Amino acid sequence: MGRLAPRPLLLALLSLALCRGRVVRVPAGSLVRVVGTELVIPCNVSDYDGPSEQNFDWSFSASGSSFVELASTWEAGFPAQQYRERLQRGDILLRRTANDAVELHIKNVQHPDQGHYKCSTPSTDATMQGNYEDTVQVKVLPDALRVAASPQPSPGPSLREGEPFELRCSASTTSPLHTHLALQWEVRRGPARRSILSLTHEGRFRPGPGYEQRYRSGDVRLDTVGSDGYRLSVSRALSSDQGSYRCIVSEWIGEQGSWQEIQEKAVDVGTVVIQPTVLRAAVARNVSVAEGKDLGLACNITTDRADDVRPEVTWSFSRTPDSMLPGSRVLARLDRDSLVHSSPRVALSHMDARSYHLLVRDVSKENAGYYFCHVALWTPGHNRTWHKVAEAVSAPAAVTVTWLEPDYQVYLNASKAPEFSDDLTELECRIVDVKNPEASVRFTVSWYYRANRRSDDVVTSELLAVMNGDWTLKYGERSKQRAREGDFIFSKEHPNTFNFRIQRTTEEDRGNYYCVVSAWTKQRNNSWVKSKDVFSKPINIFWALEDSVLVVKARQPKPFFAAGNTFEMTCKVSSKNIKSPRYSVLITAEKPVGDLSSPNETKYIISLDQDSVVKLENWTDASRVDGVVLEKVQEDEFRYRMYQTQVSDAGLYRCVVTAWSPVRGSLWREAATSLSNPIEIDFQTSGPIFNASVHSDTPSVIRGDLIKLFCIITVEGAALDPDDMAFDVSWFAVHSFGLDKAPVLLSSLDRKGIVNTAQRDWKSSLSLERMSMLEFLLQVHGSEDQDFGNYYCSVTPWVKAPTGSWQKEAEIQSKPIFITVKMDVLNAFKYPLLIGIGLSAAIGLLSCLIGYCSSHWCCKKEVQETRRERRRLMSMEMD
C-alpha cells in the first residue's frame, strides 16, 4: 500500500497539466463613437475545445457596477425588456463571425448607449478554469464634424485637356476630445471610383493608384486654405480627369497609443468635363510619280488649340493601306523640339504653322505604296515634362511609281551548226530594236535547252546557264560538268550579243535551244532588280544519224609454212559514216578448237594505236622479244609478222581494229570497233609424244625423314637424239587431302639447268636435280607436318627443229601423288620423360637434404633445453 499511495496524486497533477484555461476577450481600452454612427464590439474565446459553437451573453452597465442583460446567442428570453424592441427592429443584433467569435452591432448610437459592455460565455465545466467574461468601455461623443463644398475659383465645369483646375472643400470639428481629421479626394467615372490624393490623420500625403508620377512632378497637389479649407490643384488636365469629385473627411482619436476612426463624412464637390482636342491630318489621296523623279507630299494639320502646344509629325510608309499592320516603316520625324530625324534620300520641312512637307528623292519601284502622316500635340508640364493631348493619323496617300521600261527584241541564230557528232556548235543571241535605253538598265541572258518532242510527250525546258544583274554566271545541272571541262562556253563578245558554244556536240545535244534576255534596273542601294524578260524563238540543232560501219578483212599472203618460218598476216580496214577516222590495231591469238591446254583463252600480242605507237602486250617469250612486228602499210592497211614460229604458236589470229574520230584539240573519240576474220596457224607434224609421271619410294614418312620424289618423262613416237631434247621442269604441291586449294610452286629447273626454289615458312628444305635426261629428283630434307599433300610435276618439252631453232612443245602435267608425314611417338615423348625424371630426382634429393638439416638442428636445441631443465630439478631435489 505504501508504494501505491502516490498514484492518485500523480494522476491529478497530470490532469491539471493537460487542462487548458478558457479566455474571453473584447477590445482593450475604451471605444469612442459619435452619436448617430454604428458601434461594433467584437468578442472571441481563445483555447476553446468544447461544442461546435460557443454561446455568448452581452450585458450593459452605465456605471460599470450593475449590468443589465442586453442580448444572447443561446437564450431568446435573456435580454431585458428595455432592449427587446431595439432587438426586434434590428438596431441591436449579434453577428457570429466564427464558432468561437461574435460581434455586437448597435446602429445609430446615442448618448444613453455610453457605458460598460460585458461579454460572457456560459460554463458547464465542473471547475472554473480561465476567464469567462470581459468588459469594454464605450464613450459616445456628440457629432461635431462639419464638411462642406467651397465655391470653386477654377474655370467652369468644362475645360480643355491640358488646362489647370482646382476643387475645394472645408472640414472642421468641435469635439470635446482631442481628435484629428483625415481628408481624401476621390473621382467617380461611371461605377468606378479612384482615389486621387489623401491627407492622413498623421499629416502625411498619400497619392492614389496611378497618380504617383503626377504627384511627384507637382501636377496634382493638395493644399490647405485657411483654418478649414482643403484645395485639390491639377495643373494639366487629362482626359482621365473627367468625372465627379468627392471630398471624404474622417475623424480620428488616439486611445492608449492606437488610433480609432470615430466617424466619416463625404460631400460632392463638383463634376469636371474635359473637352477633347480637335486634331486632323490630311494628305493627298492619290499621287503618281515617274521613276527617278522626286516625290513631294504635304501634311496639313487642323486643330482648335491655340495655346502653348507643340506638334510632333511623323511620316511612315507601308505596303498596305492599314498603318497599324506590321511592316510599316518610319521615313522622317519632326519632334516637338523641331528637330528632324530622317532616313537617306528623305527630307522633312516645316512649310508654315500647319503644313509639313515630305520629300523623297530619286524614287523607284520600291517607293510605291501608302504614305501616312501621324501628328501628336504635346503640352508642357511641371519639371520639364510633356504630356500628349491629342494625336491623329491621316488617310493613306496611295503613291504609284511609273516608269518607261526598255523595249527591245531578241534574235537567235546558229552561226555554226554541226553536221556530225563532235562538230562545233555556236549560237548567237542578239538584242535588236532597243527603245527607251537608260544608263541604269543592263541586259543579261539565260540559255535553255528543250529536247525534241516525240508524239504527245510533255517536254520541259532545262536551264543551261543564267546571268544575274551583277554579271554572275550560274550553270544548270545539265551543263555544270561540261562547262567545267570547257566543252560548254558562254560568253559576251559585244554589248548586245551573247554567245553559246559547244566545243564537241554529241547526240544528246540535239534539240531546241532558245535564249531569254533580261533587263535589270539599278536601285538606290546599288542593287539590281529584274524588270523585263524577252524570249527568242527556238532554234533546232539536228543532224541525221547513221550507224558507223567498220569492216576488217584479214588475209595470209603465204598460206603454207613450217615451224621456224615467218608468219605474215595483213588486215584491210574500210569504214563508213565515221568522220576523219584513224585506226588502232590489236593482234590477238586464240588456241585452236580441240586444244585443251588453255581453252577459251585469248592472248593479246601487240598493238598499234591511232598515233602509230607500237606496244607489246602479253608477249612474254624473252628469247623472241623482237620476234613480232606490227606496222602500218597504208592508212587503211596493217601488216603483222611473227618470226621463227614455234609449235606453241599454233592458234587463231585476228585483228581488232578501233576507229577514232578527232575531237577539238588533241583529243580522240572512239567511234567503232570491229574484229577481223581469223587466220589459223596449224603445224602438220608427226613429232614425238611426251608423258610425265611421279614416283616415290617414301609416300609415308616420319617427321624429319627425307622425302624423295621422281619426275619421269617418257617419249613415244619418233625417236629423238638426246641432244635435240630439253625440258623445263616445275614441281608443285597442294597441301590438302583433296585438290581444292591452289597449287604452290616448290622449285623449277629450266632447260639450261638453272634451278629456282621458292621461299618457305617452315624449316624443311628443298633440292631439285636432274638424274638423267628423262628423270628429275625433288628431295624434301627434314620434313615437317606442313609438307603433307599432293605433289606433281609440270614439264615443258623443247625440241630442236631441222633449221636449228628450238621449238616449244605443249606443257604436260603428271598425276599427283599423296605424301603423308607422321609423328615419331617415342622421339616425341623421349625428352619430356627425361626432363620429368631429372626434375623428380632433383626435388627428392632437395627434400631429403632439407629434412636432414631440420631434424639435426631443431632436435639438438630441444635436447639441450630438456637437459638443463632436468639439472635444475636435480639440484632442487638435492636441496
Order of alpha helices (4+ residues) and beta strands (2+ residues): alpha-beta-beta-beta-beta-beta-alpha-beta-beta-beta-beta-beta-beta-beta-beta-beta-beta-beta-alpha-beta-beta-beta-beta-beta-beta-beta-beta-beta-beta-beta-beta-beta-beta-beta-beta-beta-beta-beta-beta-alpha-beta-beta-beta-beta-beta-beta-beta-beta-beta-beta-beta-beta-beta-beta-beta-beta-beta-beta-beta-beta-beta-beta-beta-beta-beta-beta-beta-alpha
